[in-house]
């Protein structure tokens, strides 16, 4: 199952079923990979938090 990503800015995309142009607003969560691959500008997406660090006993000192 694809992970949903959130838009940081408004974007126009083409609906893959109806071929209509859609305006997606900031805050919209996108889980459809066909829609997500149309949004190529990295600034259009909310920055994803970095993965949690995996600290080991050797790294914690």
C-alpha positions as a Markdown table, in Angstrom:
| # | Residue | x | y | z |
|---|---|---|---|---|
| 1 | Unk | 0.0 | 0.0 | 0.0 |
| 2 | Unk | 1.5 | 3.4 | -1.0 |
| 3 | Unk | 2.2 | 5.9 | 1.7 |
| 4 | Unk | 0.1 | 9.1 | 1.5 |
| 5 | Unk | 2.1 | 12.3 | 1.0 |
| 6 | Unk | 0.7 | 15.8 | 1.8 |
| 7 | Unk | 0.9 | 18.8 | -0.6 |
| 8 | Unk | 2.6 | 22.0 | 0.6 |
| 9 | Unk | 1.3 | 24.1 | -2.3 |
| 10 | Unk | -1.5 | 24.1 | -4.8 |
| 11 | Unk | -0.9 | 22.0 | -8.0 |
| 12 | Unk | -2.8 | 21.2 | -11.2 |
| 13 | Unk | -3.0 | 17.5 | -12.2 |
| 14 | Unk | -4.9 | 15.5 | -14.7 |
| 15 | Unk | -7.5 | 13.0 | -13.4 |
| 16 | Unk | -6.4 | 9.7 | -14.9 |
| 17 | Unk | -10.0 | 8.5 | -15.3 |
| 18 | Unk | -11.9 | 11.5 | -16.5 |
| 19 | Unk | -8.9 | 13.4 | -18.1 |
| 20 | Unk | -10.2 | 16.6 | -16.3 |
| 21 | Unk | -7.7 | 19.1 | -14.9 |
| 22 | Unk | -7.9 | 19.2 | -11.1 |
| 23 | Unk | -6.7 | 21.8 | -8.7 |
| 24 | Unk | -5.4 | 20.2 | -5.5 |
| 25 | Unk | -5.0 | 22.5 | -2.5 |
| 26 | Unk | -2.2 | 22.6 | 0.1 |
| 27 | Unk | -2.9 | 20.1 | 2.8 |
| 28 | Unk | -4.4 | 17.5 | 0.4 |
| 29 | Unk | -3.1 | 14.0 | 1.1 |
| 30 | Unk | -2.2 | 12.1 | -2.1 |
| 31 | Unk | -2.1 | 8.3 | -1.9 |
| 32 | Unk | -2.8 | 7.5 | -5.6 |
| 33 | Unk | 0.6 | 6.9 | -7.3 |
| 34 | Unk | -0.8 | 7.9 | -10.7 |
| 35 | Unk | -1.6 | 11.4 | -9.3 |
| 36 | Unk | 1.6 | 11.6 | -7.2 |
| 37 | Unk | 3.9 | 10.9 | -10.1 |
| 38 | Unk | 2.4 | 14.0 | -11.9 |
| 39 | Unk | 3.7 | 16.2 | -9.1 |
| 40 | Unk | 7.4 | 16.4 | -9.9 |
| 41 | Unk | 8.4 | 19.7 | -8.1 |
| 42 | Unk | 9.8 | 18.8 | -4.7 |
| 43 | Unk | 8.7 | 22.0 | -3.2 |
| 44 | Unk | 5.0 | 21.0 | -3.8 |
| 45 | Unk | 5.3 | 18.4 | -1.1 |
| 46 | Unk | 5.4 | 18.8 | 2.7 |
| 47 | Unk | 8.9 | 17.8 | 3.7 |
| 48 | Unk | 9.0 | 14.3 | 5.1 |
| 49 | Unk | 10.6 | 13.9 | 8.5 |
| 50 | Unk | 13.9 | 12.1 | 8.5 |
| 51 | Unk | 13.8 | 8.5 | 9.6 |
| 52 | Unk | 14.4 | 7.9 | 13.3 |
| 53 | Unk | 18.1 | 7.3 | 14.0 |
| 54 | Unk | 19.0 | 3.9 | 15.0 |
| 55 | Unk | 21.3 | 4.5 | 18.0 |
| 56 | Unk | 23.2 | 1.6 | 19.3 |
| 57 | Unk | 25.0 | 1.3 | 22.6 |
| 58 | Unk | 28.3 | 2.2 | 20.9 |
| 59 | Unk | 26.8 | 5.4 | 19.4 |
| 60 | Unk | 25.1 | 6.5 | 22.6 |
| 61 | Unk | 28.2 | 7.5 | 24.5 |
